[in-house]
Each structure stands twice: as structure tokens, then as C-alpha cells.
Amino acid sequence: MRRLRSAAVALLLFGCVGPTLATQPVAPGEVWVERLEVRFDEPGRGLLQLGLLANGVGEPVQAQSVDWELWLDNRYFAAGVEQVDVAVAAAGETKVSLELPLVFPKLPVASEPARLQLSARGGVVLRGGTREERHPFQGSVKAAVARAPLLGGPGSE
């Protein structure tokens, strides 16, 4: 019995350490981060790949825009607003996929792939009839990122 209780406590304590990307929306209008990847191919340039799942709101609507922020290791890195035109079904999940270019001042880069905490937050504007509502999202994941810019602070080369 004691072993079983210890195992349950370990699961509670360590089961939440992995990626916090959602597996599936549950409430109407809820938006989840399904995919969060960052790539840096050359100094001062990168690409954010953001995959969202929007849960239906009970009627067909259009996703019109996505405002977003990207944080690297809990440091603000980039933000933007992307216009989209995605039909969101009345029920179930609809994918909204974005490839967002990142342009930033040239910074020194890590010589080895860096394990970073990638975090994204923002909102998706859904419009149907005369109703327009912003539905927030946020997600975070640890990932190895090649040629990651060095932002300073602890852990920088």
C-alpha cells in the first residue's frame, strides 16, 4: 500500500513536467496550442510554426485573425498579428496552422542545439453573423533548437 501511495505521489509531482501542449479542446470556443516549433536558419531570421485547435462555438464561424506572442526561456522574443480566413465548424475541432517569419536584430547564436522553453500565447478572433469574439490560447513546450539566439542571462554561452 505504501509503494502504491508513493507511486501516486510521484505521478502527481512528475507527471506534469513534460510538454504542456494540449491534446484536445473541451469547452465551446476554446483554442489550444497543438504545435509549437521554432527554427532559426540564418542570423536575424527564423520561423515560428504554430498549430492551433479551435473548438466549435455551436454555429459555423470564421477565424479572422490570430494575435500571438513568442517567449523563449521566459523572455519575450516576438509578437504579431496574422490575418487568416479559416472556416470553423459549429462543433468539433478545426485546425488553424500558421507559419510566421521571425525577423530580429542579429544576435550571437548558440554553437550547439539549445534546449529552450518555447511559449506562445495570444488569441483567435472568431466571427459569425454579427458576433465577433477573441478566444485566448497559450501553450508551452521544451525543445532542442539549433542556432538559437543567445538572449543573455543564466545559461547563455
C-alpha positions as CSV (number, residue, x, y, z in Angstrom):
1,M,0.0,0.0,0.0
2,R,2.8,2.4,0.9
3,R,4.5,1.7,-2.5
4,L,1.3,2.4,-4.3
5,R,0.8,5.7,-2.5
6,S,4.5,6.7,-3.2
7,A,3.9,5.9,-6.9
8,A,0.8,8.0,-7.0
9,V,2.6,11.0,-5.4
10,A,5.5,10.6,-7.9
11,L,3.0,10.7,-10.8
12,L,1.3,13.8,-9.4
13,L,4.7,15.5,-8.9
14,F,6.5,14.4,-12.0
15,G,3.7,13.7,-14.4
16,C,3.3,17.4,-15.3
17,V,6.9,18.0,-16.2
18,G,6.6,17.3,-19.9
19,P,5.2,19.5,-22.7
20,T,2.1,21.4,-21.8
21,L,0.7,21.4,-25.3
22,A,-3.0,20.4,-25.2
23,T,-4.3,17.2,-26.7
24,Q,-7.9,18.4,-27.3
25,P,-10.2,21.4,-26.6
26,V,-13.1,20.7,-24.3
27,A,-15.2,23.8,-24.0
28,P,-17.0,25.6,-26.9
29,G,-14.8,28.3,-28.4
30,E,-11.7,27.0,-26.5
31,V,-8.5,27.3,-28.5
32,W,-5.5,25.1,-27.8
33,V,-1.9,25.1,-29.0
34,E,-1.3,21.8,-30.8
35,R,2.1,22.5,-32.4
36,L,4.8,25.0,-31.4
37,E,8.1,24.9,-33.2
38,V,10.8,27.5,-33.8
39,R,13.6,27.3,-36.4
40,F,16.5,29.7,-36.9
41,D,18.1,29.2,-40.3
42,E,20.3,32.3,-40.5
43,P,21.3,35.2,-38.2
44,G,18.4,37.5,-37.6
45,R,15.8,35.3,-39.2
46,G,13.6,32.4,-38.1
47,L,10.3,30.7,-38.5
48,L,7.6,30.1,-35.9
49,Q,5.3,27.2,-36.7
50,L,2.1,27.5,-34.6
51,G,-0.7,25.0,-34.9
52,L,-3.9,25.7,-33.1
53,L,-7.1,23.8,-32.5
54,A,-10.3,25.8,-32.3
55,N,-13.3,24.2,-30.8
56,G,-16.7,25.0,-32.4
57,V,-19.0,27.5,-30.7
58,G,-22.3,26.0,-31.7
59,E,-22.6,27.7,-35.1
60,P,-20.3,28.0,-38.1
61,V,-17.8,30.9,-37.7
62,Q,-14.7,32.3,-39.4
63,A,-11.3,32.6,-37.8
64,Q,-10.3,36.1,-39.0
65,S,-7.1,36.9,-37.1
66,V,-4.5,35.5,-34.7
67,D,-2.6,37.7,-32.4
68,W,0.4,36.0,-30.9
69,E,3.5,36.4,-28.6
70,L,6.5,34.1,-28.6
71,W,8.6,33.7,-25.5
72,L,12.0,31.9,-25.3
73,D,13.0,30.6,-21.9
74,N,10.5,33.0,-20.3
75,R,11.9,36.0,-22.2
76,Y,9.7,37.9,-24.6
77,F,11.0,37.4,-28.1
78,A,8.5,38.4,-30.8
79,A,4.8,39.2,-31.4
80,G,2.5,39.8,-34.3
81,V,-1.0,39.7,-35.7
82,E,-1.7,37.4,-38.7
83,Q,-4.9,37.7,-40.8
84,V,-6.4,34.3,-41.5
85,D,-9.6,33.0,-43.2
86,V,-10.4,29.7,-41.8
87,A,-13.9,28.2,-41.5
88,V,-14.5,26.9,-38.0
89,A,-17.2,24.1,-37.8
90,A,-20.1,24.5,-35.4
91,A,-18.9,21.5,-33.4
92,G,-15.7,19.6,-33.1
93,E,-12.1,20.9,-33.7
94,T,-10.8,22.9,-36.6
95,K,-7.0,23.3,-37.2
96,V,-5.6,26.7,-37.7
97,S,-2.0,26.4,-38.9
98,L,0.4,29.3,-39.2
99,E,4.0,29.7,-40.4
100,L,5.2,33.1,-39.1
101,P,8.5,34.6,-40.2
102,L,10.6,36.0,-37.4
103,V,13.0,38.9,-38.1
104,F,15.1,40.3,-35.2
105,P,18.4,42.1,-34.7
106,K,21.4,39.9,-35.3
107,L,22.4,38.2,-32.0
108,P,25.1,35.7,-31.2
109,V,23.8,32.2,-31.6
110,A,24.5,29.0,-29.6
111,S,27.1,26.7,-31.1
112,E,25.2,23.6,-30.1
113,P,21.4,23.0,-30.2
114,A,19.9,24.7,-27.1
115,R,17.1,23.2,-25.0
116,L,14.6,26.0,-24.7
117,Q,11.3,26.5,-23.1
118,L,9.1,27.7,-26.0
119,S,5.9,29.5,-25.0
120,A,3.2,31.1,-27.1
121,R,0.1,33.0,-26.1
122,G,-2.4,35.1,-27.9
123,G,-5.9,34.9,-29.2
124,V,-8.0,33.9,-32.2
125,V,-10.8,36.2,-33.4
126,L,-13.9,34.2,-34.4
127,R,-16.7,36.0,-36.3
128,G,-20.1,34.7,-37.1
129,G,-23.1,36.8,-38.1
130,T,-22.9,40.0,-36.1
131,R,-20.8,38.4,-33.3
132,E,-17.0,38.8,-33.1
133,E,-15.1,37.3,-30.1
134,R,-11.5,36.8,-29.2
135,H,-10.7,33.4,-27.8
136,P,-7.3,33.2,-26.0
137,F,-4.7,30.4,-26.1
138,Q,-1.4,29.6,-24.5
139,G,1.0,26.7,-24.7
140,S,4.5,25.8,-23.8
141,V,7.0,23.0,-24.7
142,K,10.7,22.3,-24.2
143,A,12.5,21.7,-27.4
144,A,16.1,21.5,-28.8
145,V,16.6,24.4,-31.1
146,A,19.6,24.7,-33.4
147,R,21.3,28.1,-33.9
148,A,19.1,29.6,-31.1
149,P,19.9,33.3,-30.5
150,L,21.6,34.0,-27.2
151,L,19.4,36.3,-25.2
152,G,21.7,36.8,-22.3
153,G,21.2,35.8,-18.7
154,P,21.9,32.5,-17.0
155,G,22.6,29.6,-19.3
156,S,23.9,31.7,-22.2
157,E,27.2,30.8,-23.8
